[in-house]
């Protein structure tokens, strides 16, 4: 298990989408999470959160949607509908 890298006195780190996708791809290619944590200085919680956000959900019409897509759509959709 990885240690929690968090510290209340430090600023919260932000990561680019490409980096998050790369980490998720490492996980999907069966790289152990503890190795990803050690190599990139991430917590297990952070990695599993990114995995969950990118996990696709199959819709009734056969297409796939990720939670990340859903939140992006919710932010954009009201403007497209003229709300």
PDB file of N, CA, C and O in Angstrom:
ATOM      1  N   UNK A   1       0.846  -1.181   0.000  1.00  0.00           N
ATOM      2  CA  UNK A   1       0.000   0.000   0.000  1.00  0.00           C
ATOM      3  C   UNK A   1       0.888   1.240   0.000  1.00  0.00           C
ATOM      4  O   UNK A   1       1.915   1.266   0.678  1.00  0.00           O
ATOM      5  N   UNK A   2       0.514   2.232  -0.730  1.00  0.00           N
ATOM      6  CA  UNK A   2       1.275   3.482  -0.812  1.00  0.00           C
ATOM      7  C   UNK A   2       0.929   4.368   0.368  1.00  0.00           C
ATOM      8  O   UNK A   2      -0.193   4.347   0.874  1.00  0.00           O
ATOM      9  N   UNK A   3       1.898   5.139   0.791  1.00  0.00           N
ATOM     10  CA  UNK A   3       1.604   6.094   1.848  1.00  0.00           C
ATOM     11  C   UNK A   3       0.869   7.285   1.256  1.00  0.00           C
ATOM     12  O   UNK A   3       1.009   7.589   0.072  1.00  0.00           O
ATOM     13  N   UNK A   4       0.099   7.947   2.079  1.00  0.00           N
ATOM     14  CA  UNK A   4      -0.630   9.122   1.608  1.00  0.00           C
ATOM     15  C   UNK A   4       0.345  10.273   1.496  1.00  0.00           C
ATOM     16  O   UNK A   4       1.015  10.631   2.465  1.00  0.00           O
ATOM     17  N   UNK A   5       0.422  10.850   0.312  1.00  0.00           N
ATOM     18  CA  UNK A   5       1.380  11.920   0.046  1.00  0.00           C
ATOM     19  C   UNK A   5       0.840  13.285   0.455  1.00  0.00           C
ATOM     20  O   UNK A   5       1.538  14.291   0.323  1.00  0.00           O
ATOM     21  N   UNK A   6      -0.387  13.331   0.946  1.00  0.00           N
ATOM     22  CA  UNK A   6      -1.037  14.602   1.251  1.00  0.00           C
ATOM     23  C   UNK A   6      -0.454  15.288   2.471  1.00  0.00           C
ATOM     24  O   UNK A   6       0.057  14.646   3.389  1.00  0.00           O
ATOM     25  N   UNK A   7      -0.542  16.616   2.456  1.00  0.00           N
ATOM     26  CA  UNK A   7      -0.113  17.417   3.584  1.00  0.00           C
ATOM     27  C   UNK A   7      -0.976  18.668   3.574  1.00  0.00           C
ATOM     28  O   UNK A   7      -0.998  19.406   2.589  1.00  0.00           O
ATOM     29  N   UNK A   8      -1.681  18.906   4.662  1.00  0.00           N
ATOM     30  CA  UNK A   8      -2.635  20.007   4.723  1.00  0.00           C
ATOM     31  C   UNK A   8      -1.985  21.365   4.497  1.00  0.00           C
ATOM     32  O   UNK A   8      -2.655  22.291   4.040  1.00  0.00           O
ATOM     33  N   UNK A   9      -0.702  21.508   4.803  1.00  0.00           N
ATOM     34  CA  UNK A   9      -0.053  22.807   4.652  1.00  0.00           C
ATOM     35  C   UNK A   9       0.441  23.072   3.228  1.00  0.00           C
ATOM     36  O   UNK A   9       0.800  24.203   2.903  1.00  0.00           O
ATOM     37  N   UNK A  10       0.462  22.052   2.385  1.00  0.00           N
ATOM     38  CA  UNK A  10       0.922  22.231   1.009  1.00  0.00           C
ATOM     39  C   UNK A  10      -0.240  22.510   0.080  1.00  0.00           C
ATOM     40  O   UNK A  10      -1.381  22.134   0.351  1.00  0.00           O
ATOM     41  N   UNK A  11       0.074  23.189  -1.040  1.00  0.00           N
ATOM     42  CA  UNK A  11      -0.951  23.424  -2.058  1.00  0.00           C
ATOM     43  C   UNK A  11      -1.290  22.104  -2.738  1.00  0.00           C
ATOM     44  O   UNK A  11      -0.447  21.214  -2.853  1.00  0.00           O
ATOM     45  N   UNK A  12      -2.509  21.996  -3.175  1.00  0.00           N
ATOM     46  CA  UNK A  12      -2.978  20.808  -3.865  1.00  0.00           C
ATOM     47  C   UNK A  12      -2.365  20.755  -5.267  1.00  0.00           C
ATOM     48  O   UNK A  12      -2.378  21.748  -5.995  1.00  0.00           O
ATOM     49  N   UNK A  13      -1.828  19.588  -5.638  1.00  0.00           N
ATOM     50  CA  UNK A  13      -1.233  19.430  -6.967  1.00  0.00           C
ATOM     51  C   UNK A  13      -2.329  19.220  -7.995  1.00  0.00           C
ATOM     52  O   UNK A  13      -3.367  18.622  -7.708  1.00  0.00           O
ATOM     53  N   UNK A  14      -2.084  19.718  -9.193  1.00  0.00           N
ATOM     54  CA  UNK A  14      -2.998  19.456 -10.304  1.00  0.00           C
ATOM     55  C   UNK A  14      -2.204  18.752 -11.395  1.00  0.00           C
ATOM     56  O   UNK A  14      -1.000  18.962 -11.543  1.00  0.00           O
ATOM     57  N   UNK A  15      -2.894  17.920 -12.148  1.00  0.00           N
ATOM     58  CA  UNK A  15      -2.258  17.128 -13.187  1.00  0.00           C
ATOM     59  C   UNK A  15      -3.005  17.307 -14.497  1.00  0.00           C
ATOM     60  O   UNK A  15      -4.227  17.457 -14.499  1.00  0.00           O
ATOM     61  N   UNK A  16      -2.290  17.294 -15.600  1.00  0.00           N
ATOM     62  CA  UNK A  16      -2.889  17.397 -16.926  1.00  0.00           C
ATOM     63  C   UNK A  16      -3.654  16.122 -17.256  1.00  0.00           C
ATOM     64  O   UNK A  16      -3.328  15.044 -16.759  1.00  0.00           O
ATOM     65  N   UNK A  17      -4.668  16.255 -18.095  1.00  0.00           N
ATOM     66  CA  UNK A  17      -5.489  15.113 -18.502  1.00  0.00           C
ATOM     67  C   UNK A  17      -4.641  14.018 -19.141  1.00  0.00           C
ATOM     68  O   UNK A  17      -4.903  12.834 -18.928  1.00  0.00           O
ATOM     69  N   UNK A  18      -3.636  14.393 -19.915  1.00  0.00           N
ATOM     70  CA  UNK A  18      -2.784  13.407 -20.583  1.00  0.00           C
ATOM     71  C   UNK A  18      -2.037  12.555 -19.564  1.00  0.00           C
ATOM     72  O   UNK A  18      -1.887  11.346 -19.747  1.00  0.00           O
ATOM     73  N   UNK A  19      -1.569  13.187 -18.492  1.00  0.00           N
ATOM     74  CA  UNK A  19      -0.858  12.454 -17.441  1.00  0.00           C
ATOM     75  C   UNK A  19      -1.809  11.470 -16.755  1.00  0.00           C
ATOM     76  O   UNK A  19      -1.448  10.317 -16.517  1.00  0.00           O
ATOM     77  N   UNK A  20      -3.014  11.925 -16.442  1.00  0.00           N
ATOM     78  CA  UNK A  20      -4.004  11.054 -15.799  1.00  0.00           C
ATOM     79  C   UNK A  20      -4.325   9.858 -16.687  1.00  0.00           C
ATOM     80  O   UNK A  20      -4.413   8.727 -16.208  1.00  0.00           O
ATOM     81  N   UNK A  21      -4.501  10.112 -17.986  1.00  0.00           N
ATOM     82  CA  UNK A  21      -4.792   9.034 -18.927  1.00  0.00           C
ATOM     83  C   UNK A  21      -3.642   8.041 -18.997  1.00  0.00           C
ATOM     84  O   UNK A  21      -3.872   6.835 -19.090  1.00  0.00           O
ATOM     85  N   UNK A  22      -2.413   8.527 -18.952  1.00  0.00           N
ATOM     86  CA  UNK A  22      -1.245   7.657 -18.993  1.00  0.00           C
ATOM     87  C   UNK A  22      -1.206   6.759 -17.751  1.00  0.00           C
ATOM     88  O   UNK A  22      -0.913   5.568 -17.853  1.00  0.00           O
ATOM     89  N   UNK A  23      -1.497   7.328 -16.595  1.00  0.00           N
ATOM     90  CA  UNK A  23      -1.511   6.552 -15.349  1.00  0.00           C
ATOM     91  C   UNK A  23      -2.597   5.479 -15.413  1.00  0.00           C
ATOM     92  O   UNK A  23      -2.356   4.339 -15.017  1.00  0.00           O
ATOM     93  N   UNK A  24      -3.777   5.822 -15.902  1.00  0.00           N
ATOM     94  CA  UNK A  24      -4.867   4.855 -16.031  1.00  0.00           C
ATOM     95  C   UNK A  24      -4.480   3.751 -17.014  1.00  0.00           C
ATOM     96  O   UNK A  24      -4.780   2.581 -16.777  1.00  0.00           O
ATOM     97  N   UNK A  25      -3.820   4.110 -18.104  1.00  0.00           N
ATOM     98  CA  UNK A  25      -3.363   3.109 -19.076  1.00  0.00           C
ATOM     99  C   UNK A  25      -2.350   2.160 -18.448  1.00  0.00           C
ATOM    100  O   UNK A  25      -2.372   0.961 -18.725  1.00  0.00           O
ATOM    101  N   UNK A  26      -1.465   2.683 -17.608  1.00  0.00           N
ATOM    102  CA  UNK A  26      -0.513   1.813 -16.904  1.00  0.00           C
ATOM    103  C   UNK A  26      -1.269   0.801 -16.042  1.00  0.00           C
ATOM    104  O   UNK A  26      -0.935  -0.384 -16.022  1.00  0.00           O
ATOM    105  N   UNK A  27      -2.275   1.273 -15.342  1.00  0.00           N
ATOM    106  CA  UNK A  27      -3.094   0.392 -14.505  1.00  0.00           C
ATOM    107  C   UNK A  27      -3.782  -0.664 -15.371  1.00  0.00           C
ATOM    108  O   UNK A  27      -3.818  -1.840 -15.008  1.00  0.00           O
ATOM    109  N   UNK A  28      -4.325  -0.247 -16.509  1.00  0.00           N
ATOM    110  CA  UNK A  28      -5.047  -1.167 -17.391  1.00  0.00           C
ATOM    111  C   UNK A  28      -4.126  -2.198 -18.039  1.00  0.00           C
ATOM    112  O   UNK A  28      -4.589  -3.254 -18.470  1.00  0.00           O
ATOM    113  N   UNK A  29      -2.831  -1.906 -18.111  1.00  0.00           N
ATOM    114  CA  UNK A  29      -1.873  -2.872 -18.643  1.00  0.00           C
ATOM    115  C   UNK A  29      -1.247  -3.690 -17.512  1.00  0.00           C
ATOM    116  O   UNK A  29      -0.172  -4.271 -17.660  1.00  0.00           O
ATOM    117  N   UNK A  30      -1.944  -3.716 -16.391  1.00  0.00           N
ATOM    118  CA  UNK A  30      -1.609  -4.549 -15.233  1.00  0.00           C
ATOM    119  C   UNK A  30      -0.325  -4.140 -14.513  1.00  0.00           C
ATOM    120  O   UNK A  30       0.330  -4.979 -13.895  1.00  0.00           O
ATOM    121  N   UNK A  31       0.039  -2.866 -14.586  1.00  0.00           N
ATOM    122  CA  UNK A  31       1.123  -2.360 -13.754  1.00  0.00           C
ATOM    123  C   UNK A  31       0.564  -2.214 -12.344  1.00  0.00           C
ATOM    124  O   UNK A  31      -0.465  -1.563 -12.164  1.00  0.00           O
ATOM    125  N   UNK A  32       1.213  -2.802 -11.336  1.00  0.00           N
ATOM    126  CA  UNK A  32       0.691  -2.710  -9.970  1.00  0.00           C
ATOM    127  C   UNK A  32       0.568  -1.254  -9.501  1.00  0.00           C
ATOM    128  O   UNK A  32       1.437  -0.424  -9.767  1.00  0.00           O
ATOM    129  N   UNK A  33      -0.515  -0.973  -8.809  1.00  0.00           N
ATOM    130  CA  UNK A  33      -0.769   0.391  -8.336  1.00  0.00           C
ATOM    131  C   UNK A  33       0.368   0.873  -7.443  1.00  0.00           C
ATOM    132  O   UNK A  33       0.753   2.040  -7.518  1.00  0.00           O
ATOM    133  N   UNK A  34       0.913  -0.002  -6.596  1.00  0.00           N
ATOM    134  CA  UNK A  34       1.991   0.451  -5.707  1.00  0.00           C
ATOM    135  C   UNK A  34       3.232   0.882  -6.499  1.00  0.00           C
ATOM    136  O   UNK A  34       3.964   1.766  -6.053  1.00  0.00           O
ATOM    137  N   UNK A  35       3.479   0.278  -7.657  1.00  0.00           N
ATOM    138  CA  UNK A  35       4.608   0.703  -8.495  1.00  0.00           C
ATOM    139  C   UNK A  35       4.322   2.058  -9.132  1.00  0.00           C
ATOM    140  O   UNK A  35       5.218   2.895  -9.240  1.00  0.00           O
ATOM    141  N   UNK A  36       3.085   2.277  -9.552  1.00  0.00           N
ATOM    142  CA  UNK A  36       2.706   3.574 -10.123  1.00  0.00           C
ATOM    143  C   UNK A  36       2.845   4.655  -9.051  1.00  0.00           C
ATOM    144  O   UNK A  36       3.363   5.740  -9.315  1.00  0.00           O
ATOM    145  N   UNK A  37       2.378   4.345  -7.839  1.00  0.00           N
ATOM    146  CA  UNK A  37       2.495   5.299  -6.719  1.00  0.00           C
ATOM    147  C   UNK A  37       3.946   5.698  -6.491  1.00  0.00           C
ATOM    148  O   UNK A  37       4.272   6.881  -6.394  1.00  0.00           O
ATOM    149  N   UNK A  38       4.805   4.695  -6.408  1.00  0.00           N
ATOM    150  CA  UNK A  38       6.222   4.954  -6.137  1.00  0.00           C
ATOM    151  C   UNK A  38       6.890   5.751  -7.251  1.00  0.00           C
ATOM    152  O   UNK A  38       7.651   6.681  -6.986  1.00  0.00           O
ATOM    153  N   UNK A  39       6.604   5.385  -8.485  1.00  0.00           N
ATOM    154  CA  UNK A  39       7.270   6.020  -9.621  1.00  0.00           C
ATOM    155  C   UNK A  39       6.859   7.478  -9.798  1.00  0.00           C
ATOM    156  O   UNK A  39       7.691   8.323 -10.127  1.00  0.00           O
ATOM    157  N   UNK A  40       5.556   7.781  -9.578  1.00  0.00           N
ATOM    158  CA  UNK A  40       5.050   9.126  -9.864  1.00  0.00           C
ATOM    159  C   UNK A  40       4.679   9.936  -8.627  1.00  0.00           C
ATOM    160  O   UNK A  40       4.218  11.070  -8.751  1.00  0.00           O
ATOM    161  N   UNK A  41       4.873   9.374  -7.437  1.00  0.00           N
ATOM    162  CA  UNK A  41       4.583  10.112  -6.207  1.00  0.00           C
ATOM    163  C   UNK A  41       3.111  10.388  -6.004  1.00  0.00           C
ATOM    164  O   UNK A  41       2.735  11.451  -5.509  1.00  0.00           O
ATOM    165  N   UNK A  42       2.268   9.428  -6.387  1.00  0.00           N
ATOM    166  CA  UNK A  42       0.817   9.573  -6.262  1.00  0.00           C
ATOM    167  C   UNK A  42       0.298   8.673  -5.146  1.00  0.00           C
ATOM    168  O   UNK A  42       0.943   7.692  -4.777  1.00  0.00           O
ATOM    169  N   UNK A  43      -0.858   9.012  -4.618  1.00  0.00           N
ATOM    170  CA  UNK A  43      -1.496   8.137  -3.635  1.00  0.00           C
ATOM    171  C   UNK A  43      -2.402   7.148  -4.354  1.00  0.00           C
ATOM    172  O   UNK A  43      -2.854   7.405  -5.470  1.00  0.00           O
ATOM    173  N   UNK A  44      -2.661   6.020  -3.709  1.00  0.00           N
ATOM    174  CA  UNK A  44      -3.584   5.030  -4.279  1.00  0.00           C
ATOM    175  C   UNK A  44      -4.954   5.651  -4.495  1.00  0.00           C
ATOM    176  O   UNK A  44      -5.601   5.388  -5.509  1.00  0.00           O
ATOM    177  N   UNK A  45      -5.398   6.466  -3.561  1.00  0.00           N
ATOM    178  CA  UNK A  45      -6.708   7.112  -3.667  1.00  0.00           C
ATOM    179  C   UNK A  45      -6.805   7.928  -4.938  1.00  0.00           C
ATOM    180  O   UNK A  45      -7.813   7.862  -5.643  1.00  0.00           O
ATOM    181  N   UNK A  46      -5.776   8.695  -5.240  1.00  0.00           N
ATOM    182  CA  UNK A  46      -5.767   9.519  -6.450  1.00  0.00           C
ATOM    183  C   UNK A  46      -5.865   8.647  -7.693  1.00  0.00           C
ATOM    184  O   UNK A  46      -6.649   8.934  -8.598  1.00  0.00           O
ATOM    185  N   UNK A  47      -5.076   7.593  -7.737  1.00  0.00           N
ATOM    186  CA  UNK A  47      -5.070   6.711  -8.908  1.00  0.00           C
ATOM    187  C   UNK A  47      -6.440   6.062  -9.095  1.00  0.00           C
ATOM    188  O   UNK A  47      -6.972   6.051 -10.205  1.00  0.00           O
ATOM    189  N   UNK A  48      -7.010   5.525  -8.030  1.00  0.00           N
ATOM    190  CA  UNK A  48      -8.310   4.864  -8.154  1.00  0.00           C
ATOM    191  C   UNK A  48      -9.419   5.855  -8.522  1.00  0.00           C
ATOM    192  O   UNK A  48     -10.377   5.486  -9.202  1.00  0.00           O
ATOM    193  N   UNK A  49      -9.297   7.098  -8.083  1.00  0.00           N
ATOM    194  CA  UNK A  49     -10.271   8.121  -8.472  1.00  0.00           C
ATOM    195  C   UNK A  49     -10.190   8.381  -9.974  1.00  0.00           C
ATOM    196  O   UNK A  49     -11.219   8.486 -10.641  1.00  0.00           O
ATOM    197  N   UNK A  50      -8.978   8.485 -10.510  1.00  0.00           N
ATOM    198  CA  UNK A  50      -8.807   8.697 -11.947  1.00  0.00           C
ATOM    199  C   UNK A  50      -9.327   7.513 -12.745  1.00  0.00           C
ATOM    200  O   UNK A  50      -9.932   7.688 -13.803  1.00  0.00           O
ATOM    201  N   UNK A  51      -9.092   6.308 -12.240  1.00  0.00           N
ATOM    202  CA  UNK A  51      -9.588   5.095 -12.914  1.00  0.00           C
ATOM    203  C   UNK A  51     -11.107   5.117 -12.958  1.00  0.00           C
ATOM    204  O   UNK A  51     -11.703   4.854 -14.002  1.00  0.00           O
ATOM    205  N   UNK A  52     -11.728   5.424 -11.848  1.00  0.00           N
ATOM    206  CA  UNK A  52     -13.199   5.461 -11.761  1.00  0.00           C
ATOM    207  C   UNK A  52     -13.783   6.510 -12.705  1.00  0.00           C
ATOM    208  O   UNK A  52     -14.812   6.270 -13.338  1.00  0.00           O
ATOM    209  N   UNK A  53     -13.138   7.661 -12.801  1.00  0.00           N
ATOM    210  CA  UNK A  53     -13.634   8.729 -13.676  1.00  0.00           C
ATOM    211  C   UNK A  53     -13.528   8.369 -15.153  1.00  0.00           C
ATOM    212  O   UNK A  53     -14.293   8.876 -15.974  1.00  0.00           O
ATOM    213  N   UNK A  54     -12.586   7.501 -15.492  1.00  0.00           N
ATOM    214  CA  UNK A  54     -12.396   7.153 -16.900  1.00  0.00           C
ATOM    215  C   UNK A  54     -13.031   5.819 -17.274  1.00  0.00           C
ATOM    216  O   UNK A  54     -12.970   5.408 -18.433  1.00  0.00           O
ATOM    217  N   UNK A  55     -13.640   5.138 -16.301  1.00  0.00           N
ATOM    218  CA  UNK A  55     -14.255   3.839 -16.598  1.00  0.00           C
ATOM    219  C   UNK A  55     -15.530   4.053 -17.407  1.00  0.00           C
ATOM    220  O   UNK A  55     -16.451   4.719 -16.935  1.00  0.00           O
ATOM    221  N   UNK A  56     -15.599   3.500 -18.621  1.00  0.00           N
ATOM    222  CA  UNK A  56     -16.785   3.719 -19.457  1.00  0.00           C
ATOM    223  C   UNK A  56     -18.002   2.927 -18.978  1.00  0.00           C
ATOM    224  O   UNK A  56     -17.885   1.823 -18.446  1.00  0.00           O
ATOM    225  N   UNK A  57     -19.166   3.527 -19.184  1.00  0.00           N
ATOM    226  CA  UNK A  57     -20.447   2.908 -18.869  1.00  0.00           C
ATOM    227  C   UNK A  57     -21.160   2.678 -20.193  1.00  0.00           C
ATOM    228  O   UNK A  57     -21.232   3.581 -21.027  1.00  0.00           O
ATOM    229  N   UNK A  58     -21.686   1.475 -20.390  1.00  0.00           N
ATOM    230  CA  UNK A  58     -22.383   1.174 -21.636  1.00  0.00           C
ATOM    231  C   UNK A  58     -23.827   1.664 -21.548  1.00  0.00           C
ATOM    232  O   UNK A  58     -24.542   1.357 -20.595  1.00  0.00           O
ATOM    233  N   UNK A  59     -24.242   2.428 -22.553  1.00  0.00           N
ATOM    234  CA  UNK A  59     -25.596   2.955 -22.611  1.00  0.00           C
ATOM    235  C   UNK A  59     -26.513   1.981 -23.350  1.00  0.00           C
ATOM    236  O   UNK A  59     -26.044   1.062 -24.021  1.00  0.00           O
ATOM    237  N   UNK A  60     -27.819   2.192 -23.222  1.00  0.00           N
ATOM    238  CA  UNK A  60     -28.805   1.317 -23.870  1.00  0.00           C
ATOM    239  C   UNK A  60     -28.628   1.240 -25.387  1.00  0.00           C
ATOM    240  O   UNK A  60     -28.913   0.208 -25.993  1.00  0.00           O
ATOM    241  N   UNK A  61     -28.161   2.321 -25.996  1.00  0.00           N
ATOM    242  CA  UNK A  61     -28.002   2.328 -27.454  1.00  0.00           C
ATOM    243  C   UNK A  61     -26.683   1.698 -27.912  1.00  0.00           C
ATOM    244  O   UNK A  61     -26.369   1.707 -29.102  1.00  0.00           O
ATOM    245  N   UNK A  62     -25.912   1.151 -26.966  1.00  0.00           N
ATOM    246  CA  UNK A  62     -24.667   0.466 -27.301  1.00  0.00           C
ATOM    247  C   UNK A  62     -23.435   1.340 -27.244  1.00  0.00           C
ATOM    248  O   UNK A  62     -22.319   0.827 -27.330  1.00  0.00           O
ATOM    249  N   UNK A  63     -23.600   2.644 -27.102  1.00  0.00           N
ATOM    250  CA  UNK A  63     -22.445   3.533 -27.012  1.00  0.00           C
ATOM    251  C   UNK A  63     -21.921   3.557 -25.571  1.00  0.00           C
ATOM    252  O   UNK A  63     -22.564   3.047 -24.653  1.00  0.00           O
ATOM    253  N   UNK A  64     -20.752   4.153 -25.397  1.00  0.00           N
ATOM    254  CA  UNK A  64     -20.134   4.227 -24.082  1.00  0.00           C
ATOM    255  C   UNK A  64     -19.987   5.681 -23.651  1.00  0.00           C
ATOM    256  O   UNK A  64     -19.834   6.580 -24.477  1.00  0.00           O
ATOM    257  N   UNK A  65     -20.036   5.887 -22.354  1.00  0.00           N
ATOM    258  CA  UNK A  65     -19.963   7.215 -21.764  1.00  0.00           C
ATOM    259  C   UNK A  65     -19.132   7.099 -20.497  1.00  0.00           C
ATOM    260  O   UNK A  65     -19.345   6.173 -19.715  1.00  0.00           O
ATOM    261  N   UNK A  66     -18.199   8.003 -20.272  1.00  0.00           N
ATOM    262  CA  UNK A  66     -17.443   7.981 -19.021  1.00  0.00           C
ATOM    263  C   UNK A  66     -18.037   9.016 -18.072  1.00  0.00           C
ATOM    264  O   UNK A  66     -18.658   9.979 -18.520  1.00  0.00           O
ATOM    265  N   UNK A  67     -17.854   8.829 -16.771  1.00  0.00           N
ATOM    266  CA  UNK A  67     -18.321   9.856 -15.833  1.00  0.00           C
ATOM    267  C   UNK A  67     -17.740  11.230 -16.162  1.00  0.00           C
ATOM    268  O   UNK A  67     -18.415  12.245 -15.994  1.00  0.00           O
ATOM    269  N   UNK A  68     -16.503  11.268 -16.626  1.00  0.00           N
ATOM    270  CA  UNK A  68     -15.873  12.533 -17.012  1.00  0.00           C
ATOM    271  C   UNK A  68     -16.641  13.183 -18.165  1.00  0.00           C
ATOM    272  O   UNK A  68     -16.864  14.393 -18.158  1.00  0.00           O
ATOM    273  N   UNK A  69     -17.050  12.375 -19.164  1.00  0.00           N
ATOM    274  CA  UNK A  69     -17.858  12.886 -20.273  1.00  0.00           C
ATOM    275  C   UNK A  69     -19.175  13.450 -19.758  1.00  0.00           C
ATOM    276  O   UNK A  69     -19.631  14.497 -20.219  1.00  0.00           O
ATOM    277  N   UNK A  70     -19.780  12.763 -18.814  1.00  0.00           N
ATOM    278  CA  UNK A  70     -21.068  13.184 -18.277  1.00  0.00           C
ATOM    279  C   UNK A  70     -20.971  14.563 -17.633  1.00  0.00           C
ATOM    280  O   UNK A  70     -21.806  15.432 -17.886  1.00  0.00           O
ATOM    281  N   UNK A  71     -19.950  14.763 -16.798  1.00  0.00           N
ATOM    282  CA  UNK A  71     -19.812  16.056 -16.124  1.00  0.00           C
ATOM    283  C   UNK A  71     -19.494  17.168 -17.111  1.00  0.00           C
ATOM    284  O   UNK A  71     -19.963  18.294 -16.944  1.00  0.00           O
ATOM    285  N   UNK A  72     -18.714  16.871 -18.124  1.00  0.00           N
ATOM    286  CA  UNK A  72     -18.436  17.859 -19.167  1.00  0.00           C
ATOM    287  C   UNK A  72     -19.723  18.213 -19.901  1.00  0.00           C
ATOM    288  O   UNK A  72     -19.995  19.387 -20.152  1.00  0.00           O
ATOM    289  N   UNK A  73     -20.515  17.200 -20.244  1.00  0.00           N
ATOM    290  CA  UNK A  73     -21.787  17.407 -20.943  1.00  0.00           C
ATOM    291  C   UNK A  73     -22.736  18.255 -20.097  1.00  0.00           C
ATOM    292  O   UNK A  73     -23.389  19.162 -20.612  1.00  0.00           O
ATOM    293  N   UNK A  74     -22.811  17.958 -18.797  1.00  0.00           N
ATOM    294  CA  UNK A  74     -23.708  18.712 -17.918  1.00  0.00           C
ATOM    295  C   UNK A  74     -23.338  20.187 -17.872  1.00  0.00           C
ATOM    296  O   UNK A  74     -24.216  21.044 -17.768  1.00  0.00           O
ATOM    297  N   UNK A  75     -22.041  20.492 -17.951  1.00  0.00           N
ATOM    298  CA  UNK A  75     -21.606  21.881 -17.921  1.00  0.00           C
ATOM    299  C   UNK A  75     -21.909  22.599 -19.231  1.00  0.00           C
ATOM    300  O   UNK A  75     -22.242  23.784 -19.228  1.00  0.00           O
ATOM    301  N   UNK A  76     -21.795  21.881 -20.359  1.00  0.00           N
ATOM    302  CA  UNK A  76     -21.975  22.486 -21.684  1.00  0.00           C
ATOM    303  C   UNK A  76     -23.421  22.483 -22.131  1.00  0.00           C
ATOM    304  O   UNK A  76     -23.875  23.446 -22.750  1.00  0.00           O
ATOM    305  N   UNK A  77     -24.153  21.430 -21.835  1.00  0.00           N
ATOM    306  CA  UNK A  77     -25.514  21.218 -22.349  1.00  0.00           C
ATOM    307  C   UNK A  77     -26.468  22.393 -22.111  1.00  0.00           C
ATOM    308  O   UNK A  77     -27.193  22.752 -23.039  1.00  0.00           O
ATOM    309  N   UNK A  78     -26.512  23.011 -20.933  1.00  0.00           N
ATOM    310  CA  UNK A  78     -27.455  24.132 -20.757  1.00  0.00           C
ATOM    311  C   UNK A  78     -27.219  25.261 -21.744  1.00  0.00           C
ATOM    312  O   UNK A  78     -28.173  25.899 -22.190  1.00  0.00           O
ATOM    313  N   UNK A  79     -25.971  25.518 -22.092  1.00  0.00           N
ATOM    314  CA  UNK A  79     -25.673  26.578 -23.054  1.00  0.00           C
ATOM    315  C   UNK A  79     -26.136  26.203 -24.450  1.00  0.00           C
ATOM    316  O   UNK A  79     -26.622  27.052 -25.197  1.00  0.00           O
ATOM    317  N   UNK A  80     -25.987  24.937 -24.802  1.00  0.00           N
ATOM    318  CA  UNK A  80     -26.409  24.478 -26.122  1.00  0.00           C
ATOM    319  C   UNK A  80     -27.919  24.499 -26.246  1.00  0.00           C
ATOM    320  O   UNK A  80     -28.447  24.704 -27.339  1.00  0.00           O
ATOM    321  N   UNK A  81     -28.635  24.286 -25.124  1.00  0.00           N
ATOM    322  CA  UNK A  81     -30.094  24.286 -25.148  1.00  0.00           C
ATOM    323  C   UNK A  81     -30.657  25.698 -24.992  1.00  0.00           C
ATOM    324  O   UNK A  81     -31.868  25.905 -25.068  1.00  0.00           O
ATOM    325  N   UNK A  82     -29.771  26.662 -24.774  1.00  0.00           N
ATOM    326  CA  UNK A  82     -30.204  28.045 -24.629  1.00  0.00           C
ATOM    327  C   UNK A  82     -30.758  28.377 -23.261  1.00  0.00           C
ATOM    328  O   UNK A  82     -31.528  29.326 -23.116  1.00  0.00           O
ATOM    329  N   UNK A  83     -30.374  27.607 -22.257  1.00  0.00           N
ATOM    330  CA  UNK A  83     -30.867  27.862 -20.884  1.00  0.00           C
ATOM    331  C   UNK A  83     -30.082  28.967 -20.222  1.00  0.00           C
ATOM    332  O   UNK A  83     -30.354  29.314 -19.073  1.00  0.00           O
TER     333      UNK A  83
END
